[in-house]
Amino acid sequence: MRIGKVIGNVISTKKHQTLIGCKFMRVELESKEKIVAVDQIGAGIGERVIITEGHNTVYAMNSNTKQPIDAIIIGIVDE
């Protein structure tokens, strides 16, 4: 897991069918790397979030279907 800050939305009008309804956020990690992560918990721009990456994202999505997701927001950091 890694910590980052939500810096914006990513709008995608066409996407893989398993991602319909998913919200994408642009996140700047503490390492300054910028990634796109699926947000299913309602994080807002400016909030610090916890990200999980890799094959564990399937479990975080509560899905039996394999989805093409590399990163997902799994928590909001309380300051």
PDB file of N, CA, C and O in Angstrom:
ATOM      1  N   MET A   1       0.835  -1.181   0.000  1.00  0.00           N
ATOM      2  CA  MET A   1       0.000   0.000   0.000  1.00  0.00           C
ATOM      3  C   MET A   1       0.882   1.247   0.000  1.00  0.00           C
ATOM      4  O   MET A   1       2.003   1.248   0.509  1.00  0.00           O
ATOM      5  N   ARG A   2       0.331   2.309  -0.590  1.00  0.00           N
ATOM      6  CA  ARG A   2       1.044   3.574  -0.631  1.00  0.00           C
ATOM      7  C   ARG A   2       0.082   4.710  -0.315  1.00  0.00           C
ATOM      8  O   ARG A   2      -1.136   4.559  -0.407  1.00  0.00           O
ATOM      9  N   ILE A   3       0.652   5.849   0.059  1.00  0.00           N
ATOM     10  CA  ILE A   3      -0.154   7.029   0.376  1.00  0.00           C
ATOM     11  C   ILE A   3       0.068   8.084  -0.698  1.00  0.00           C
ATOM     12  O   ILE A   3       1.186   8.274  -1.175  1.00  0.00           O
ATOM     13  N   GLY A   4      -0.998   8.760  -1.069  1.00  0.00           N
ATOM     14  CA  GLY A   4      -0.909   9.822  -2.056  1.00  0.00           C
ATOM     15  C   GLY A   4      -1.987  10.857  -1.819  1.00  0.00           C
ATOM     16  O   GLY A   4      -2.784  10.746  -0.888  1.00  0.00           O
ATOM     17  N   LYS A   5      -2.002  11.872  -2.681  1.00  0.00           N
ATOM     18  CA  LYS A   5      -2.982  12.955  -2.586  1.00  0.00           C
ATOM     19  C   LYS A   5      -3.760  13.029  -3.896  1.00  0.00           C
ATOM     20  O   LYS A   5      -3.165  13.041  -4.974  1.00  0.00           O
ATOM     21  N   VAL A   6      -5.081  13.077  -3.807  1.00  0.00           N
ATOM     22  CA  VAL A   6      -5.918  13.183  -4.998  1.00  0.00           C
ATOM     23  C   VAL A   6      -5.735  14.577  -5.583  1.00  0.00           C
ATOM     24  O   VAL A   6      -5.933  15.583  -4.901  1.00  0.00           O
ATOM     25  N   ILE A   7      -5.351  14.622  -6.865  1.00  0.00           N
ATOM     26  CA  ILE A   7      -5.085  15.913  -7.503  1.00  0.00           C
ATOM     27  C   ILE A   7      -6.060  16.224  -8.639  1.00  0.00           C
ATOM     28  O   ILE A   7      -5.996  17.300  -9.233  1.00  0.00           O
ATOM     29  N   GLY A   8      -6.954  15.293  -8.940  1.00  0.00           N
ATOM     30  CA  GLY A   8      -7.927  15.574  -9.993  1.00  0.00           C
ATOM     31  C   GLY A   8      -8.733  14.362 -10.400  1.00  0.00           C
ATOM     32  O   GLY A   8      -8.471  13.236  -9.977  1.00  0.00           O
ATOM     33  N   ASN A   9      -9.736  14.631 -11.245  1.00  0.00           N
ATOM     34  CA  ASN A   9     -10.574  13.576 -11.820  1.00  0.00           C
ATOM     35  C   ASN A   9     -10.020  13.174 -13.174  1.00  0.00           C
ATOM     36  O   ASN A   9      -9.320  13.949 -13.825  1.00  0.00           O
ATOM     37  N   VAL A  10     -10.335  11.974 -13.587  1.00  0.00           N
ATOM     38  CA  VAL A  10     -10.044  11.535 -14.948  1.00  0.00           C
ATOM     39  C   VAL A  10     -11.380  11.142 -15.564  1.00  0.00           C
ATOM     40  O   VAL A  10     -12.061  10.248 -15.061  1.00  0.00           O
ATOM     41  N   ILE A  11     -11.754  11.807 -16.649  1.00  0.00           N
ATOM     42  CA  ILE A  11     -13.020  11.525 -17.318  1.00  0.00           C
ATOM     43  C   ILE A  11     -12.759  10.584 -18.485  1.00  0.00           C
ATOM     44  O   ILE A  11     -11.884  10.835 -19.313  1.00  0.00           O
ATOM     45  N   SER A  12     -13.523   9.500 -18.544  1.00  0.00           N
ATOM     46  CA  SER A  12     -13.389   8.524 -19.623  1.00  0.00           C
ATOM     47  C   SER A  12     -14.783   8.172 -20.128  1.00  0.00           C
ATOM     48  O   SER A  12     -15.554   7.511 -19.432  1.00  0.00           O
ATOM     49  N   THR A  13     -15.103   8.615 -21.339  1.00  0.00           N
ATOM     50  CA  THR A  13     -16.433   8.341 -21.871  1.00  0.00           C
ATOM     51  C   THR A  13     -16.539   6.934 -22.444  1.00  0.00           C
ATOM     52  O   THR A  13     -17.638   6.388 -22.546  1.00  0.00           O
ATOM     53  N   LYS A  14     -15.412   6.346 -22.817  1.00  0.00           N
ATOM     54  CA  LYS A  14     -15.403   4.959 -23.297  1.00  0.00           C
ATOM     55  C   LYS A  14     -14.401   4.190 -22.466  1.00  0.00           C
ATOM     56  O   LYS A  14     -13.270   4.635 -22.268  1.00  0.00           O
ATOM     57  N   LYS A  15     -14.823   3.024 -21.975  1.00  0.00           N
ATOM     58  CA  LYS A  15     -13.944   2.221 -21.123  1.00  0.00           C
ATOM     59  C   LYS A  15     -14.319   0.756 -21.220  1.00  0.00           C
ATOM     60  O   LYS A  15     -15.372   0.413 -21.758  1.00  0.00           O
ATOM     61  N   HIS A  16     -13.455  -0.112 -20.696  1.00  0.00           N
ATOM     62  CA  HIS A  16     -13.712  -1.548 -20.648  1.00  0.00           C
ATOM     63  C   HIS A  16     -15.055  -1.774 -19.965  1.00  0.00           C
ATOM     64  O   HIS A  16     -15.387  -1.082 -19.002  1.00  0.00           O
ATOM     65  N   GLN A  17     -15.821  -2.727 -20.451  1.00  0.00           N
ATOM     66  CA  GLN A  17     -17.181  -2.937 -19.933  1.00  0.00           C
ATOM     67  C   GLN A  17     -17.237  -3.210 -18.433  1.00  0.00           C
ATOM     68  O   GLN A  17     -18.233  -2.882 -17.790  1.00  0.00           O
ATOM     69  N   THR A  18     -16.194  -3.802 -17.865  1.00  0.00           N
ATOM     70  CA  THR A  18     -16.197  -4.081 -16.424  1.00  0.00           C
ATOM     71  C   THR A  18     -15.919  -2.829 -15.593  1.00  0.00           C
ATOM     72  O   THR A  18     -16.032  -2.860 -14.368  1.00  0.00           O
ATOM     73  N   LEU A  19     -15.556  -1.731 -16.253  1.00  0.00           N
ATOM     74  CA  LEU A  19     -15.247  -0.489 -15.536  1.00  0.00           C
ATOM     75  C   LEU A  19     -16.356   0.559 -15.631  1.00  0.00           C
ATOM     76  O   LEU A  19     -16.216   1.669 -15.119  1.00  0.00           O
ATOM     77  N   ILE A  20     -17.455   0.198 -16.286  1.00  0.00           N
ATOM     78  CA  ILE A  20     -18.570   1.134 -16.392  1.00  0.00           C
ATOM     79  C   ILE A  20     -19.088   1.435 -14.988  1.00  0.00           C
ATOM     80  O   ILE A  20     -19.365   0.521 -14.211  1.00  0.00           O
ATOM     81  N   GLY A  21     -19.214   2.695 -14.675  1.00  0.00           N
ATOM     82  CA  GLY A  21     -19.667   3.120 -13.354  1.00  0.00           C
ATOM     83  C   GLY A  21     -18.538   3.415 -12.384  1.00  0.00           C
ATOM     84  O   GLY A  21     -18.778   3.942 -11.298  1.00  0.00           O
ATOM     85  N   CYS A  22     -17.302   3.080 -12.761  1.00  0.00           N
ATOM     86  CA  CYS A  22     -16.154   3.351 -11.885  1.00  0.00           C
ATOM     87  C   CYS A  22     -15.725   4.813 -12.026  1.00  0.00           C
ATOM     88  O   CYS A  22     -15.773   5.383 -13.116  1.00  0.00           O
ATOM     89  N   LYS A  23     -15.313   5.401 -10.924  1.00  0.00           N
ATOM     90  CA  LYS A  23     -14.806   6.777 -10.897  1.00  0.00           C
ATOM     91  C   LYS A  23     -13.281   6.708 -10.871  1.00  0.00           C
ATOM     92  O   LYS A  23     -12.701   5.983 -10.062  1.00  0.00           O
ATOM     93  N   PHE A  24     -12.642   7.455 -11.749  1.00  0.00           N
ATOM     94  CA  PHE A  24     -11.186   7.479 -11.825  1.00  0.00           C
ATOM     95  C   PHE A  24     -10.655   8.790 -11.252  1.00  0.00           C
ATOM     96  O   PHE A  24     -11.182   9.865 -11.541  1.00  0.00           O
ATOM     97  N   MET A  25      -9.613   8.689 -10.443  1.00  0.00           N
ATOM     98  CA  MET A  25      -8.997   9.870  -9.845  1.00  0.00           C
ATOM     99  C   MET A  25      -7.506   9.880 -10.164  1.00  0.00           C
ATOM    100  O   MET A  25      -6.869   8.830 -10.254  1.00  0.00           O
ATOM    101  N   ARG A  26      -6.962  11.080 -10.334  1.00  0.00           N
ATOM    102  CA  ARG A  26      -5.524  11.246 -10.528  1.00  0.00           C
ATOM    103  C   ARG A  26      -4.914  11.461  -9.149  1.00  0.00           C
ATOM    104  O   ARG A  26      -5.346  12.335  -8.398  1.00  0.00           O
ATOM    105  N   VAL A  27      -3.905  10.654  -8.825  1.00  0.00           N
ATOM    106  CA  VAL A  27      -3.299  10.685  -7.493  1.00  0.00           C
ATOM    107  C   VAL A  27      -1.800  10.913  -7.618  1.00  0.00           C
ATOM    108  O   VAL A  27      -1.127  10.264  -8.420  1.00  0.00           O
ATOM    109  N   GLU A  28      -1.279  11.851  -6.810  1.00  0.00           N
ATOM    110  CA  GLU A  28       0.163  12.058  -6.724  1.00  0.00           C
ATOM    111  C   GLU A  28       0.652  11.338  -5.472  1.00  0.00           C
ATOM    112  O   GLU A  28       0.271  11.690  -4.355  1.00  0.00           O
ATOM    113  N   LEU A  29       1.498  10.329  -5.666  1.00  0.00           N
ATOM    114  CA  LEU A  29       2.032   9.558  -4.555  1.00  0.00           C
ATOM    115  C   LEU A  29       3.100  10.356  -3.814  1.00  0.00           C
ATOM    116  O   LEU A  29       3.584  11.369  -4.319  1.00  0.00           O
ATOM    117  N   GLU A  30       3.466   9.903  -2.620  1.00  0.00           N
ATOM    118  CA  GLU A  30       4.499  10.603  -1.843  1.00  0.00           C
ATOM    119  C   GLU A  30       5.822  10.668  -2.594  1.00  0.00           C
ATOM    120  O   GLU A  30       6.631  11.564  -2.353  1.00  0.00           O
ATOM    121  N   SER A  31       6.048   9.715  -3.507  1.00  0.00           N
ATOM    122  CA  SER A  31       7.271   9.696  -4.313  1.00  0.00           C
ATOM    123  C   SER A  31       7.205  10.698  -5.469  1.00  0.00           C
ATOM    124  O   SER A  31       8.147  10.807  -6.253  1.00  0.00           O
ATOM    125  N   LYS A  32       6.092  11.428  -5.572  1.00  0.00           N
ATOM    126  CA  LYS A  32       5.810  12.419  -6.626  1.00  0.00           C
ATOM    127  C   LYS A  32       5.365  11.773  -7.934  1.00  0.00           C
ATOM    128  O   LYS A  32       5.053  12.481  -8.891  1.00  0.00           O
ATOM    129  N   GLU A  33       5.330  10.448  -7.995  1.00  0.00           N
ATOM    130  CA  GLU A  33       4.800   9.741  -9.162  1.00  0.00           C
ATOM    131  C   GLU A  33       3.296   9.995  -9.232  1.00  0.00           C
ATOM    132  O   GLU A  33       2.620  10.022  -8.203  1.00  0.00           O
ATOM    133  N   LYS A  34       2.775  10.180 -10.442  1.00  0.00           N
ATOM    134  CA  LYS A  34       1.345  10.400 -10.623  1.00  0.00           C
ATOM    135  C   LYS A  34       0.726   9.165 -11.270  1.00  0.00           C
ATOM    136  O   LYS A  34       1.244   8.637 -12.254  1.00  0.00           O
ATOM    137  N   ILE A  35      -0.404   8.710 -10.695  1.00  0.00           N
ATOM    138  CA  ILE A  35      -1.085   7.530 -11.211  1.00  0.00           C
ATOM    139  C   ILE A  35      -2.582   7.802 -11.296  1.00  0.00           C
ATOM    140  O   ILE A  35      -3.082   8.781 -10.741  1.00  0.00           O
ATOM    141  N   VAL A  36      -3.286   6.923 -11.999  1.00  0.00           N
ATOM    142  CA  VAL A  36      -4.746   6.930 -12.032  1.00  0.00           C
ATOM    143  C   VAL A  36      -5.211   5.760 -11.184  1.00  0.00           C
ATOM    144  O   VAL A  36      -4.711   4.644 -11.327  1.00  0.00           O
ATOM    145  N   ALA A  37      -6.174   6.016 -10.294  1.00  0.00           N
ATOM    146  CA  ALA A  37      -6.695   4.967  -9.417  1.00  0.00           C
ATOM    147  C   ALA A  37      -8.220   4.997  -9.433  1.00  0.00           C
ATOM    148  O   ALA A  37      -8.833   6.060  -9.530  1.00  0.00           O
ATOM    149  N   VAL A  38      -8.814   3.819  -9.337  1.00  0.00           N
ATOM    150  CA  VAL A  38     -10.267   3.722  -9.211  1.00  0.00           C
ATOM    151  C   VAL A  38     -10.649   4.145  -7.794  1.00  0.00           C
ATOM    152  O   VAL A  38      -9.996   3.759  -6.824  1.00  0.00           O
ATOM    153  N   ASP A  39     -11.708   4.937  -7.687  1.00  0.00           N
ATOM    154  CA  ASP A  39     -12.177   5.412  -6.378  1.00  0.00           C
ATOM    155  C   ASP A  39     -13.600   4.931  -6.151  1.00  0.00           C
ATOM    156  O   ASP A  39     -14.524   5.377  -6.830  1.00  0.00           O
ATOM    157  N   GLN A  40     -13.780   4.025  -5.201  1.00  0.00           N
ATOM    158  CA  GLN A  40     -15.121   3.552  -4.866  1.00  0.00           C
ATOM    159  C   GLN A  40     -15.533   3.960  -3.457  1.00  0.00           C
ATOM    160  O   GLN A  40     -16.545   3.484  -2.942  1.00  0.00           O
ATOM    161  N   ILE A  41     -14.749   4.843  -2.831  1.00  0.00           N
ATOM    162  CA  ILE A  41     -15.099   5.258  -1.471  1.00  0.00           C
ATOM    163  C   ILE A  41     -15.466   6.740  -1.388  1.00  0.00           C
ATOM    164  O   ILE A  41     -15.842   7.222  -0.320  1.00  0.00           O
ATOM    165  N   GLY A  42     -15.362   7.457  -2.493  1.00  0.00           N
ATOM    166  CA  GLY A  42     -15.776   8.855  -2.506  1.00  0.00           C
ATOM    167  C   GLY A  42     -14.728   9.851  -2.065  1.00  0.00           C
ATOM    168  O   GLY A  42     -15.059  10.853  -1.431  1.00  0.00           O
ATOM    169  N   ALA A  43     -13.474   9.600  -2.385  1.00  0.00           N
ATOM    170  CA  ALA A  43     -12.404  10.545  -2.049  1.00  0.00           C
ATOM    171  C   ALA A  43     -12.559  11.814  -2.884  1.00  0.00           C
ATOM    172  O   ALA A  43     -13.004  11.771  -4.031  1.00  0.00           O
ATOM    173  N   GLY A  44     -12.187  12.932  -2.289  1.00  0.00           N
ATOM    174  CA  GLY A  44     -12.284  14.203  -2.990  1.00  0.00           C
ATOM    175  C   GLY A  44     -10.915  14.772  -3.321  1.00  0.00           C
ATOM    176  O   GLY A  44      -9.896  14.348  -2.775  1.00  0.00           O
ATOM    177  N   ILE A  45     -10.912  15.734  -4.220  1.00  0.00           N
ATOM    178  CA  ILE A  45      -9.669  16.390  -4.604  1.00  0.00           C
ATOM    179  C   ILE A  45      -9.072  17.058  -3.371  1.00  0.00           C
ATOM    180  O   ILE A  45      -9.772  17.737  -2.620  1.00  0.00           O
ATOM    181  N   GLY A  46      -7.768  16.858  -3.172  1.00  0.00           N
ATOM    182  CA  GLY A  46      -7.060  17.423  -2.034  1.00  0.00           C
ATOM    183  C   GLY A  46      -6.929  16.472  -0.857  1.00  0.00           C
ATOM    184  O   GLY A  46      -6.154  16.737   0.062  1.00  0.00           O
ATOM    185  N   GLU A  47      -7.672  15.368  -0.864  1.00  0.00           N
ATOM    186  CA  GLU A  47      -7.595  14.425   0.254  1.00  0.00           C
ATOM    187  C   GLU A  47      -6.416  13.476   0.097  1.00  0.00           C
ATOM    188  O   GLU A  47      -6.053  13.086  -1.012  1.00  0.00           O
ATOM    189  N   ARG A  48      -5.819  13.108   1.250  1.00  0.00           N
ATOM    190  CA  ARG A  48      -4.760  12.099   1.271  1.00  0.00           C
ATOM    191  C   ARG A  48      -5.432  10.739   1.343  1.00  0.00           C
ATOM    192  O   ARG A  48      -6.349  10.527   2.136  1.00  0.00           O
ATOM    193  N   VAL A  49      -4.962   9.816   0.501  1.00  0.00           N
ATOM    194  CA  VAL A  49      -5.611   8.513   0.380  1.00  0.00           C
ATOM    195  C   VAL A  49      -4.603   7.372   0.459  1.00  0.00           C
ATOM    196  O   VAL A  49      -3.404   7.552   0.248  1.00  0.00           O
ATOM    197  N   ILE A  50      -5.134   6.193   0.772  1.00  0.00           N
ATOM    198  CA  ILE A  50      -4.339   4.967   0.771  1.00  0.00           C
ATOM    199  C   ILE A  50      -4.675   4.224  -0.513  1.00  0.00           C
ATOM    200  O   ILE A  50      -5.841   4.034  -0.858  1.00  0.00           O
ATOM    201  N   ILE A  51      -3.624   3.810  -1.212  1.00  0.00           N
ATOM    202  CA  ILE A  51      -3.753   3.130  -2.504  1.00  0.00           C
ATOM    203  C   ILE A  51      -3.207   1.711  -2.372  1.00  0.00           C
ATOM    204  O   ILE A  51      -2.183   1.493  -1.724  1.00  0.00           O
ATOM    205  N   THR A  52      -3.890   0.748  -2.987  1.00  0.00           N
ATOM    206  CA  THR A  52      -3.300  -0.573  -3.158  1.00  0.00           C
ATOM    207  C   THR A  52      -3.151  -0.795  -4.655  1.00  0.00           C
ATOM    208  O   THR A  52      -3.959  -0.315  -5.449  1.00  0.00           O
ATOM    209  N   GLU A  53      -2.113  -1.524  -5.029  1.00  0.00           N
ATOM    210  CA  GLU A  53      -1.807  -1.721  -6.445  1.00  0.00           C
ATOM    211  C   GLU A  53      -1.574  -3.195  -6.744  1.00  0.00           C
ATOM    212  O   GLU A  53      -1.341  -4.004  -5.846  1.00  0.00           O
ATOM    213  N   GLY A  54      -1.642  -3.521  -8.027  1.00  0.00           N
ATOM    214  CA  GLY A  54      -1.325  -4.873  -8.459  1.00  0.00           C
ATOM    215  C   GLY A  54      -2.504  -5.827  -8.362  1.00  0.00           C
ATOM    216  O   GLY A  54      -3.661  -5.409  -8.406  1.00  0.00           O
ATOM    217  N   HIS A  55      -2.198  -7.116  -8.230  1.00  0.00           N
ATOM    218  CA  HIS A  55      -3.243  -8.140  -8.265  1.00  0.00           C
ATOM    219  C   HIS A  55      -4.219  -8.038  -7.096  1.00  0.00           C
ATOM    220  O   HIS A  55      -5.321  -8.580  -7.185  1.00  0.00           O
ATOM    221  N   ASN A  56      -3.860  -7.371  -6.015  1.00  0.00           N
ATOM    222  CA  ASN A  56      -4.762  -7.219  -4.867  1.00  0.00           C
ATOM    223  C   ASN A  56      -5.953  -6.314  -5.160  1.00  0.00           C
ATOM    224  O   ASN A  56      -6.916  -6.301  -4.393  1.00  0.00           O
ATOM    225  N   THR A  57      -5.907  -5.565  -6.244  1.00  0.00           N
ATOM    226  CA  THR A  57      -7.028  -4.678  -6.557  1.00  0.00           C
ATOM    227  C   THR A  57      -8.299  -5.467  -6.837  1.00  0.00           C
ATOM    228  O   THR A  57      -9.399  -4.972  -6.590  1.00  0.00           O
ATOM    229  N   VAL A  58      -8.166  -6.679  -7.346  1.00  0.00           N
ATOM    230  CA  VAL A  58      -9.344  -7.515  -7.614  1.00  0.00           C
ATOM    231  C   VAL A  58     -10.109  -7.769  -6.321  1.00  0.00           C
ATOM    232  O   VAL A  58     -11.339  -7.726  -6.307  1.00  0.00           O
ATOM    233  N   TYR A  59      -9.390  -8.033  -5.243  1.00  0.00           N
ATOM    234  CA  TYR A  59     -10.041  -8.286  -3.955  1.00  0.00           C
ATOM    235  C   TYR A  59     -10.678  -7.014  -3.403  1.00  0.00           C
ATOM    236  O   TYR A  59     -11.749  -7.066  -2.798  1.00  0.00           O
ATOM    237  N   ALA A  60     -10.034  -5.892  -3.606  1.00  0.00           N
ATOM    238  CA  ALA A  60     -10.562  -4.625  -3.103  1.00  0.00           C
ATOM    239  C   ALA A  60     -11.839  -4.213  -3.832  1.00  0.00           C
ATOM    240  O   ALA A  60     -12.660  -3.482  -3.277  1.00  0.00           O
ATOM    241  N   MET A  61     -12.011  -4.672  -5.059  1.00  0.00           N
ATOM    242  CA  MET A  61     -13.202  -4.342  -5.845  1.00  0.00           C
ATOM    243  C   MET A  61     -14.383  -5.236  -5.494  1.00  0.00           C
ATOM    244  O   MET A  61     -15.486  -5.009  -5.993  1.00  0.00           O
ATOM    245  N   ASN A  62     -14.184  -6.251  -4.647  1.00  0.00           N
ATOM    246  CA  ASN A  62     -15.254  -7.197  -4.296  1.00  0.00           C
ATOM    247  C   ASN A  62     -15.904  -7.777  -5.540  1.00  0.00           C
ATOM    248  O   ASN A  62     -17.128  -7.791  -5.672  1.00  0.00           O
ATOM    249  N   SER A  63     -15.068  -8.255  -6.447  1.00  0.00           N
ATOM    250  CA  SER A  63     -15.568  -8.750  -7.717  1.00  0.00           C
ATOM    251  C   SER A  63     -15.016 -10.134  -8.006  1.00  0.00           C
ATOM    252  O   SER A  63     -13.859 -10.434  -7.711  1.00  0.00           O
ATOM    253  N   ASN A  64     -15.857 -10.965  -8.585  1.00  0.00           N
ATOM    254  CA  ASN A  64     -15.402 -12.282  -9.030  1.00  0.00           C
ATOM    255  C   ASN A  64     -14.830 -12.198 -10.434  1.00  0.00           C
ATOM    256  O   ASN A  64     -14.209 -13.145 -10.919  1.00  0.00           O
ATOM    257  N   THR A  65     -15.039 -11.074 -11.078  1.00  0.00           N
ATOM    258  CA  THR A  65     -14.579 -10.869 -12.438  1.00  0.00           C
ATOM    259  C   THR A  65     -13.226 -10.180 -12.431  1.00  0.00           C
ATOM    260  O   THR A  65     -13.006  -9.237 -11.670  1.00  0.00           O
ATOM    261  N   LYS A  66     -12.326 -10.646 -13.272  1.00  0.00           N
ATOM    262  CA  LYS A  66     -11.040  -9.957 -13.396  1.00  0.00           C
ATOM    263  C   LYS A  66     -11.267  -8.647 -14.138  1.00  0.00           C
ATOM    264  O   LYS A  66     -11.877  -8.610 -15.206  1.00  0.00           O
ATOM    265  N   GLN A  67     -10.761  -7.580 -13.545  1.00  0.00           N
ATOM    266  CA  GLN A  67     -10.915  -6.262 -14.133  1.00  0.00           C
ATOM    267  C   GLN A  67      -9.539  -5.656 -14.398  1.00  0.00           C
ATOM    268  O   GLN A  67      -8.601  -5.883 -13.634  1.00  0.00           O
ATOM    269  N   PRO A  68      -9.418  -4.884 -15.481  1.00  0.00           N
ATOM    270  CA  PRO A  68      -8.126  -4.285 -15.831  1.00  0.00           C
ATOM    271  C   PRO A  68      -7.810  -3.059 -14.976  1.00  0.00           C
ATOM    272  O   PRO A  68      -7.794  -1.932 -15.471  1.00  0.00           O
ATOM    273  N   ILE A  69      -7.558  -3.293 -13.678  1.00  0.00           N
ATOM    274  CA  ILE A  69      -7.287  -2.199 -12.744  1.00  0.00           C
ATOM    275  C   ILE A  69      -5.923  -2.411 -12.105  1.00  0.00           C
ATOM    276  O   ILE A  69      -5.636  -3.497 -11.601  1.00  0.00           O
ATOM    277  N   ASP A  70      -5.077  -1.382 -12.121  1.00  0.00           N
ATOM    278  CA  ASP A  70      -3.752  -1.450 -11.503  1.00  0.00           C
ATOM    279  C   ASP A  70      -3.714  -0.818 -10.121  1.00  0.00           C
ATOM    280  O   ASP A  70      -2.869  -1.181  -9.303  1.00  0.00           O
ATOM    281  N   ALA A  71      -4.620   0.129  -9.843  1.00  0.00           N
ATOM    282  CA  ALA A  71      -4.582   0.838  -8.560  1.00  0.00           C
ATOM    283  C   ALA A  71      -5.999   1.192  -8.126  1.00  0.00           C
ATOM    284  O   ALA A  71      -6.850   1.535  -8.947  1.00  0.00           O
ATOM    285  N   ILE A  72      -6.237   1.102  -6.811  1.00  0.00           N
ATOM    286  CA  ILE A  72      -7.546   1.443  -6.265  1.00  0.00           C
ATOM    287  C   ILE A  72      -7.366   2.173  -4.938  1.00  0.00           C
ATOM    288  O   ILE A  72      -6.496   1.830  -4.138  1.00  0.00           O
ATOM    289  N   ILE A  73      -8.196   3.177  -4.722  1.00  0.00           N
ATOM    290  CA  ILE A  73      -8.196   3.901  -3.451  1.00  0.00           C
ATOM    291  C   ILE A  73      -8.979   3.064  -2.449  1.00  0.00           C
ATOM    292  O   ILE A  73     -10.143   2.736  -2.677  1.00  0.00           O
ATOM    293  N   ILE A  74      -8.325   2.717  -1.320  1.00  0.00           N
ATOM    294  CA  ILE A  74      -8.984   1.868  -0.325  1.00  0.00           C
ATOM    295  C   ILE A  74      -9.216   2.581   1.003  1.00  0.00           C
ATOM    296  O   ILE A  74      -9.808   2.002   1.914  1.00  0.00           O
ATOM    297  N   GLY A  75      -8.760   3.826   1.131  1.00  0.00           N
ATOM    298  CA  GLY A  75      -8.972   4.548   2.380  1.00  0.00           C
ATOM    299  C   GLY A  75      -8.630   6.016   2.242  1.00  0.00           C
ATOM    300  O   GLY A  75      -7.860   6.418   1.369  1.00  0.00           O
ATOM    301  N   ILE A  76      -9.226   6.815   3.131  1.00  0.00           N
ATOM    302  CA  ILE A  76      -8.914   8.240   3.223  1.00  0.00           C
ATOM    303  C   ILE A  76      -8.165   8.443   4.532  1.00  0.00           C
ATOM    304  O   ILE A  76      -8.611   7.987   5.585  1.00  0.00           O
ATOM    305  N   VAL A  77      -7.030   9.126   4.468  1.00  0.00           N
ATOM    306  CA  VAL A  77      -6.180   9.345   5.640  1.00  0.00           C
ATOM    307  C   VAL A  77      -6.756  10.485   6.479  1.00  0.00           C
ATOM    308  O   VAL A  77      -6.979  11.585   5.974  1.00  0.00           O
ATOM    309  N   ASP A  78      -6.992  10.214   7.760  1.00  0.00           N
ATOM    310  CA  ASP A  78      -7.431  11.256   8.691  1.00  0.00           C
ATOM    311  C   ASP A  78      -6.214  12.059   9.121  1.00  0.00           C
ATOM    312  O   ASP A  78      -5.193  11.489   9.505  1.00  0.00           O
ATOM    313  N   GLU A  79      -6.319  13.359   9.059  1.00  0.00           N
ATOM    314  CA  GLU A  79      -5.188  14.216   9.413  1.00  0.00           C
ATOM    315  C   GLU A  79      -5.285  14.649  10.850  1.00  0.00           C
ATOM    316  O   GLU A  79      -4.419  15.378  11.334  1.00  0.00           O
TER     317      GLU A  79
END
